[in-house]
């Protein structure tokens, strides 16, 4: 048994499960509930952001990508084994990895946008807890942008996951 390979696979799979799973929960359940509760939902999201869930998601995404790249480099002989790189499984893993990297970038943009949500929430709290019309408008635009980014991120992650899972069968 190759312990290094086993550790890389464990890191890759464990972090991918956390990344994809938390994205499904965030997009499918938390964001709709936050929108449904309006200002109270914004307070909940602020609490969730304070608990660093987006940071944990980004760390797991980064670890998934790094471990995946190391596995791919190892399997391809340092990206030199042209015969292996041209096989359908290697191409599926490569495409899945590229899509995963794009999903990571989309997630980082969403996390950056999420900081704006925290700023608006702090403004609302400092102003007595009731948002002004201007703050409401900014909040709605930012939530719509975050929803779009989250949906795109989830779509990319599902495509990457499907490619990774079916690669061996190709």
Helices and strands as residue ranges (DSSP letters): H 3-25, I 26-30, H 31-36, H 38-50, H 53-75, H 82-85, H 88-126, H 133-166, G 167-169
